[in-house]
Amino acid sequence: MHYVCFHVIAACIFLLSSCGGSPENFPEILSTNPENESGRCSLTTSISVNFANQIIPENISSETFTVRDDDGNYVQGLVSYSLSDLSAKFSPYQSLKKNTKYIAELHESILGRKYSWSFSTYGFIFIVMSDTHIRIPGAPDNQYYDSRRNEFNLVTTISYINERFPTADFVVVTGDLVGTLYSTNLNHYGVGKDTPVDRFKSLMNKLSMPFFVALGNHDYLVGFDTNAGEAISAMDWQIPEMEAVWQKVLEIPPFYLIEHEGLHFYFLNSVTGSKRGLSCPYETRGRMCQGSFSSNQMEWLEQNLASGAKSFLFFHHPIRTPGTSPFDWTFYGDSYMVDQYDEFYSILSKHLSQILAIFVGHGHSPMKGNLENGSPVFETPSTGDLLGSANAMYVVNVFPDTGEISIISPQEFPLH
């Protein structure tokens, strides 16, 4: 009996000593993330510290675990503590600034002394969205699609990007920007006009960073047959007229290349190749559901890839990847993929070592495959129409010197 009481009393003495703050009983630090003076931290990194022994959880808060930049500006974030692995985590509410030194600090109430470490950010981020399907109220296709929901989802996503990822360099949309154009007359487009194209531009201009787009099959629709419940695809002679609309409103050609931080970003057109005349499944007036690239575009692509620059590719239709089925990418399998015999695949095979990642749309749901060299291919979830939701996007971290990338979803950023 005395033996048991002795240990109970000893335990009580230890607890009183810990609560009283005796220095020898304060916890020690095992590790930090990032490590002290790390110089290659992404703009979406979280900051954490692992302790050797238990701490008083109530001592961990946004006032006792802080992060600030080298100019003394404090970062706002969510602070949490895990009892299971004895770690405290600081999750910033916003993406960090590029090429900036940060100092993380623990208050003396945690360790009995102040403790700080530093790290620096490197690289940049961009964001990928897809299939926004912007329409205008009262248009013929509205009885089949929810134009207000599509617009709400896009507006919500844009607000989220501006708030949570203000340091992103740019945003990409991989096609099906609108539901249908309805007109190829250039006089119907421009400042003050309410067309799906102008509305898309007006909404996207609310972003606090630039945006770039690839065109999808819906971006070549000229109307909607309400009797059949089908969209009407452009005839061959209308394709140049529709591309002139996009050139006027968004100032983009059908396909193009931008250079950024020493990397190449290709915005390709998977709509107007040799398969453009095939009917969509279960439709009589809709075409271009199967993807294909024009021969002049592929000649242009091969010439530019000859530079050897590390590259990202963006286009609308999914491609075949080893170990995946066409039905993994779309509901309709091959008929919604880039044609398996398209010249694109042979060009891609010659330049695999340059390709950092490919981003597509069309299937409206998240999907990932890999090229033969392991480079990822991502199908981007939609904000519009079928399966569309707000904040459906990928956030891409890039280290331009090595070409290393990492992808996070918006859900990995804390709410506040």
HELIX and SHEET records of a PDB file:
HELIX    1   1 HIS A    2  GLY A   20  1                                  19    
HELIX    2   2 PRO A   23  ASN A   25  5                                   3    
HELIX    3   3 PRO A   57  ASN A   59  5                                   3    
HELIX    4   4 GLU A  108  LEU A  111  1                                   4    
HELIX    5   5 PRO A  140  GLN A  143  5                                   4    
HELIX    6   6 SER A  147  ARG A  164  1                                  18    
HELIX    7   7 LEU A  186  HIS A  188  5                                   3    
HELIX    8   8 PRO A  196  MET A  204  1                                   9    
HELIX    9   9 ASN A  217  TYR A  220  5                                   4    
HELIX   10  10 ASP A  236  GLN A  238  5                                   3    
HELIX   11  11 ILE A  239  LEU A  250  1                                  12    
HELIX   12  12 SER A  295  LEU A  305  1                                  11    
HELIX   13  13 PRO A  326  TRP A  329  1                                   4    
HELIX   14  14 GLY A  333  TYR A  336  5                                   4    
HELIX   15  15 GLU A  343  LYS A  350  1                                   8    
HELIX   16  16 LEU A  352  GLN A  354  5                                   3    
HELIX   17  17 PRO A  410  GLU A  412  5                                   3    
SHEET    1   A 4 ILE A  29  ASN A  33  0                                        
SHEET    2   A 4 ILE A  47  PHE A  51 -1                                        
SHEET    3   A 4 SER A  87  PRO A  92 -1                                        
SHEET    4   A 4 GLY A  77  SER A  82 -1                                        
SHEET    1   B 4 SER A  38  CYS A  41  0                                        
SHEET    2   B 4 TYR A 115  THR A 121  1                                        
SHEET    3   B 4 LYS A 101  LEU A 106 -1                                        
SHEET    4   B 4 PHE A  65  ASP A  69 -1                                        
SHEET    1   C 5 PHE A 211  ALA A 214  0                                        
SHEET    2   C 5 PHE A 170  THR A 174  1                                        
SHEET    3   C 5 PHE A 124  MET A 129  1                                        
SHEET    4   C 5 TYR A 394  PHE A 399 -1                                        
SHEET    5   C 5 GLU A 404  ILE A 408 -1                                        
SHEET    1   D 2 LEU A 221  ASP A 225  0                                        
SHEET    2   D 2 GLU A 230  SER A 233 -1                                        
SHEET    1   E 6 TYR A 256  HIS A 260  0                                        
SHEET    2   E 6 LEU A 263  PHE A 267 -1                                        
SHEET    3   E 6 SER A 311  PHE A 314  1                                        
SHEET    4   E 6 ILE A 355  VAL A 360  1                                        
SHEET    5   E 6 PRO A 376  GLU A 379  1                                        
SHEET    6   E 6 MET A 367  ASN A 370 -1                                        
END                                                                             
